[in-house]
Amino acid sequence: MDNKNILNLFKKLRLKKNDNILIHTNMGGMYQFKRDSSLKNICESFFLSLKKYIGPKGTILIPAYNYKFTKAKNYNRFTSPSEVGELGNWLIDKFPLNRTLDPVFNHFVFGRFKSSIFNCSIDEAFGEKSIFNLIYKKNFKIICFCCSPKVITFLHFIEKKFQVNYRYNKIFLSKIFKDKKNKLLRYKYYVGKKNIDYSIKEKKVIIAIKKKVVKANFGRFACYCISTKNLYKSIQQRIKITDDYLIK
Protein backbone atom coordinates (compact mmCIF):
# COMPACT_ATOMS: atom_id res chain seq x y z
CA MET A 1 0.00 0.00 0.00
CA ASP A 2 1.37 3.43 -0.90
CA ASN A 3 0.63 6.60 1.03
CA LYS A 4 -2.11 7.62 -1.41
CA ASN A 5 -4.45 5.29 0.48
CA ILE A 6 -3.92 7.04 3.79
CA LEU A 7 -4.26 10.46 2.14
CA ASN A 8 -7.53 9.36 0.55
CA LEU A 9 -8.74 8.31 4.00
CA PHE A 10 -7.97 11.76 5.41
CA LYS A 11 -10.03 13.29 2.59
CA LYS A 12 -12.93 10.93 3.26
CA LEU A 13 -12.83 11.96 6.92
CA ARG A 14 -13.02 15.59 5.72
CA LEU A 15 -9.71 16.57 7.22
CA LYS A 16 -8.31 19.79 5.78
CA LYS A 17 -4.97 21.52 5.67
CA ASN A 18 -4.43 23.64 8.81
CA ASP A 19 -6.96 21.64 10.86
CA ASN A 20 -6.37 21.20 14.58
CA ILE A 21 -6.73 17.54 15.49
CA LEU A 22 -6.34 15.00 18.27
CA ILE A 23 -5.85 11.53 16.80
CA HIS A 24 -6.28 8.17 18.54
CA THR A 25 -4.52 5.45 16.56
CA ASN A 26 -4.29 1.72 16.05
CA MET A 27 -1.26 0.95 13.91
CA GLY A 28 -2.83 -2.39 13.03
CA GLY A 29 -4.70 -0.34 10.45
CA MET A 30 -1.44 0.36 8.65
CA TYR A 31 0.03 -3.06 9.31
CA GLN A 32 -2.83 -4.82 7.49
CA PHE A 33 -1.43 -3.42 4.22
CA LYS A 34 2.28 -3.39 5.12
CA ARG A 35 3.01 -6.77 6.67
CA ASP A 36 6.50 -6.75 5.19
CA SER A 37 7.35 -3.46 6.93
CA SER A 38 8.73 -2.96 10.43
CA LEU A 39 6.60 -1.27 13.06
CA LYS A 40 9.11 1.58 13.09
CA ASN A 41 8.66 2.16 9.35
CA ILE A 42 4.87 1.95 9.65
CA CYS A 43 4.78 4.57 12.41
CA GLU A 44 7.14 6.85 10.51
CA SER A 45 5.14 6.56 7.28
CA PHE A 46 1.85 7.32 9.02
CA PHE A 47 3.21 10.24 11.03
CA LEU A 48 4.96 11.93 8.11
CA SER A 49 1.87 11.55 5.91
CA LEU A 50 -0.34 13.10 8.59
CA LYS A 51 2.09 15.92 9.35
CA LYS A 52 2.46 16.83 5.69
CA TYR A 53 -1.30 16.69 5.13
CA ILE A 54 -2.16 18.98 8.08
CA GLY A 55 0.75 21.37 7.54
CA PRO A 56 2.63 23.60 10.04
CA LYS A 57 -0.30 25.99 10.54
CA GLY A 58 -2.50 23.24 11.94
CA THR A 59 -2.02 21.30 15.19
CA ILE A 60 -1.58 17.57 15.77
CA LEU A 61 -2.06 15.95 19.18
CA ILE A 62 -1.10 12.28 19.63
CA PRO A 63 -1.76 10.55 22.98
CA ALA A 64 1.08 8.79 24.79
CA TYR A 65 -0.75 8.13 28.06
CA ASN A 66 0.99 6.44 30.96
CA TYR A 67 -1.00 5.43 34.05
CA LYS A 68 1.92 4.48 36.32
CA PHE A 69 1.78 7.85 38.10
CA THR A 70 -1.52 6.73 39.68
CA LYS A 71 0.45 3.80 41.18
CA ALA A 72 3.03 6.07 42.83
CA LYS A 73 5.54 5.78 39.98
CA ASN A 74 7.44 8.80 38.68
CA TYR A 75 6.69 10.24 35.25
CA ASN A 76 9.51 11.12 32.86
CA ARG A 77 8.54 12.21 29.36
CA PHE A 78 11.86 10.89 28.02
CA THR A 79 11.49 7.35 29.40
CA SER A 80 7.90 6.63 30.53
CA PRO A 81 6.41 4.44 27.78
CA SER A 82 3.10 5.06 26.08
CA GLU A 83 0.45 2.58 27.18
CA VAL A 84 -1.96 3.52 24.38
CA GLY A 85 -0.27 2.45 21.19
CA GLU A 86 3.03 2.06 19.41
CA LEU A 87 2.94 5.40 17.61
CA GLY A 88 3.48 7.16 20.93
CA ASN A 89 6.47 4.96 21.74
CA TRP A 90 8.02 5.67 18.35
CA LEU A 91 7.58 9.40 18.97
CA ILE A 92 9.32 9.16 22.36
CA ASP A 93 12.50 8.15 20.56
CA LYS A 94 12.15 10.83 17.90
CA PHE A 95 10.56 13.90 19.52
CA PRO A 96 10.65 13.64 23.35
CA LEU A 97 10.58 17.43 23.82
CA ASN A 98 7.22 17.54 22.03
CA ARG A 99 5.65 15.44 24.79
CA THR A 100 3.66 17.32 27.44
CA LEU A 101 4.33 17.05 31.18
CA ASP A 102 0.88 15.87 32.28
CA PRO A 103 1.88 12.69 34.15
CA VAL A 104 -1.09 10.62 32.93
CA PHE A 105 -2.78 12.17 29.88
CA ASN A 106 0.32 13.42 28.09
CA HIS A 107 0.32 14.13 24.36
CA PHE A 108 2.81 14.77 21.62
CA VAL A 109 2.16 18.20 20.15
CA PHE A 110 3.09 19.52 16.72
CA GLY A 111 2.09 22.79 15.08
CA ARG A 112 0.26 26.01 15.75
CA PHE A 113 -1.03 25.57 19.31
CA LYS A 114 2.06 23.88 20.75
CA SER A 115 2.95 26.72 23.14
CA SER A 116 -0.67 27.13 24.29
CA ILE A 117 -0.94 23.42 25.02
CA PHE A 118 2.33 23.38 26.95
CA ASN A 119 0.92 26.19 29.09
CA CYS A 120 -2.10 24.09 30.11
CA SER A 121 -2.32 22.91 33.70
CA ILE A 122 -0.70 19.55 34.45
CA ASP A 123 -2.11 19.07 37.96
CA GLU A 124 -5.70 18.16 37.03
CA ALA A 125 -6.66 15.72 34.30
CA PHE A 126 -9.94 17.23 33.12
CA GLY A 127 -10.06 20.66 34.76
CA GLU A 128 -10.87 24.08 33.34
CA LYS A 129 -7.21 24.75 32.62
CA SER A 130 -6.48 21.33 31.13
CA ILE A 131 -5.61 20.45 27.56
CA PHE A 132 -9.11 18.99 27.15
CA ASN A 133 -10.81 22.30 27.86
CA LEU A 134 -8.46 24.01 25.41
CA ILE A 135 -9.29 21.60 22.57
CA TYR A 136 -12.97 22.09 23.38
CA LYS A 137 -12.71 25.89 23.13
CA LYS A 138 -10.68 25.64 19.91
CA ASN A 139 -13.07 23.01 18.53
CA PHE A 140 -10.41 20.48 17.57
CA LYS A 141 -11.37 17.52 15.41
CA ILE A 142 -10.99 14.13 17.09
CA ILE A 143 -9.93 11.29 14.82
CA CYS A 144 -10.21 7.59 15.60
CA PHE A 145 -7.84 5.90 13.16
CA CYS A 146 -8.84 2.24 13.01
CA CYS A 147 -10.11 2.26 16.59
CA SER A 148 -13.44 2.60 18.37
CA PRO A 149 -14.87 6.00 19.37
CA LYS A 150 -15.28 4.62 22.88
CA VAL A 151 -11.53 5.24 23.39
CA ILE A 152 -11.93 9.02 22.97
CA THR A 153 -10.49 10.50 26.17
CA PHE A 154 -12.46 13.72 25.68
CA LEU A 155 -15.52 11.71 26.79
CA HIS A 156 -14.08 11.72 30.32
CA PHE A 157 -13.85 15.51 30.16
CA ILE A 158 -17.59 15.54 29.39
CA GLU A 159 -18.24 13.15 32.29
CA LYS A 160 -16.36 15.53 34.59
CA LYS A 161 -18.27 18.55 33.28
CA PHE A 162 -21.59 16.95 34.19
CA GLN A 163 -20.34 15.33 37.40
CA VAL A 164 -21.58 11.82 36.62
CA ASN A 165 -22.35 9.85 39.75
CA TYR A 166 -20.09 6.89 38.93
CA ARG A 167 -16.90 8.96 39.08
CA TYR A 168 -15.25 11.12 41.74
CA ASN A 169 -12.17 13.30 42.21
CA LYS A 170 -9.15 11.55 43.65
CA ILE A 171 -5.73 12.99 44.46
CA PHE A 172 -2.53 11.19 43.43
CA LEU A 173 0.91 12.18 44.66
CA SER A 174 4.17 11.30 42.92
CA LYS A 175 6.99 12.96 41.01
CA ILE A 176 7.55 14.21 37.48
CA PHE A 177 10.90 14.89 35.82
CA LYS A 178 10.99 18.60 35.04
CA ASP A 179 13.86 21.06 34.63
CA LYS A 180 16.33 18.20 35.11
CA LYS A 181 14.89 17.31 38.53
CA ASN A 182 12.21 15.04 39.97
CA LYS A 183 9.53 17.31 41.40
CA LEU A 184 6.59 16.38 43.59
CA LEU A 185 3.19 16.83 41.92
CA ARG A 186 -0.30 16.69 43.43
CA TYR A 187 -2.58 15.45 40.65
CA LYS A 188 -6.40 15.48 40.57
CA TYR A 189 -8.03 12.80 38.46
CA TYR A 190 -11.76 12.11 38.00
CA VAL A 191 -11.69 8.32 38.50
CA GLY A 192 -14.36 5.63 38.34
CA LYS A 193 -15.85 4.22 41.54
CA LYS A 194 -14.87 0.73 42.60
CA ASN A 195 -17.29 -2.17 42.05
CA ILE A 196 -18.87 -0.35 39.07
CA ASP A 197 -18.28 -1.17 35.42
CA TYR A 198 -17.59 2.40 34.32
CA SER A 199 -16.19 1.42 30.91
CA ILE A 200 -17.70 3.43 28.07
CA LYS A 201 -19.86 1.39 25.73
CA GLU A 202 -19.10 1.71 22.02
CA LYS A 203 -22.73 1.33 20.93
CA LYS A 204 -23.88 4.20 23.13
CA VAL A 205 -21.24 6.57 21.74
CA ILE A 206 -22.03 5.65 18.13
CA ILE A 207 -25.76 6.15 18.69
CA ALA A 208 -25.17 9.56 20.26
CA ILE A 209 -22.85 10.89 17.54
CA LYS A 210 -24.37 9.27 14.44
CA LYS A 211 -25.73 12.56 13.02
CA LYS A 212 -22.48 14.46 13.56
CA VAL A 213 -19.69 11.96 12.92
CA VAL A 214 -17.89 11.30 9.63
CA LYS A 215 -17.09 7.62 9.15
CA ALA A 216 -14.86 5.95 6.58
CA ASN A 217 -13.44 2.45 6.22
CA PHE A 218 -9.74 1.73 5.95
CA GLY A 219 -9.42 -1.88 4.91
CA ARG A 220 -11.14 -3.96 7.57
CA PHE A 221 -11.19 -1.12 10.10
CA ALA A 222 -13.65 1.73 10.63
CA CYS A 223 -12.34 5.28 11.20
CA TYR A 224 -14.21 8.26 12.64
CA CYS A 225 -13.96 12.05 12.78
CA ILE A 226 -15.98 14.46 14.93
CA SER A 227 -15.35 17.94 16.33
CA THR A 228 -15.11 18.43 20.09
CA LYS A 229 -18.13 20.75 20.15
CA ASN A 230 -20.31 18.34 18.19
CA LEU A 231 -19.19 15.47 20.41
CA TYR A 232 -19.84 17.52 23.55
CA LYS A 233 -23.32 18.54 22.40
CA SER A 234 -24.26 15.03 21.29
CA ILE A 235 -23.29 13.45 24.62
CA GLN A 236 -24.66 16.35 26.67
CA GLN A 237 -28.16 15.82 25.28
CA ARG A 238 -28.20 12.25 26.55
CA ILE A 239 -26.19 12.48 29.75
CA LYS A 240 -28.46 15.22 31.08
CA ILE A 241 -31.38 12.80 30.81
CA THR A 242 -29.58 9.64 31.91
CA ASP A 243 -26.52 10.21 34.07
CA ASP A 244 -25.01 6.81 33.27
CA TYR A 245 -25.85 6.89 29.56
CA LEU A 246 -22.28 6.16 28.44
CA ILE A 247 -21.78 3.11 30.67
CA LYS A 248 -25.26 1.59 30.90
CORTARA-V124310 format. One record per helix or strand. SS is the DSSP state (@ for helix, = for strand). FROM is the first residue (numbers start at 0). LEN is the number of residues. If there is no record, write none. Layout:
# CORTARA-V124310
ss=(SS,SS)
from=(FROM,FROM)
len=(LEN,LEN)
This chain:
# CORTARA-V124310
ss=(@,=,@,@,=,@,=,@,@,=,=,@,=,@,=,@,@,=,=,@,=,=,@)
from=(2,19,27,38,58,67,74,85,95,98,106,113,123,130,140,148,153,166,180,201,213,220,227)
len=(10,6,4,16,5,4,1,9,3,1,5,5,1,7,5,3,8,12,12,8,5,7,12)
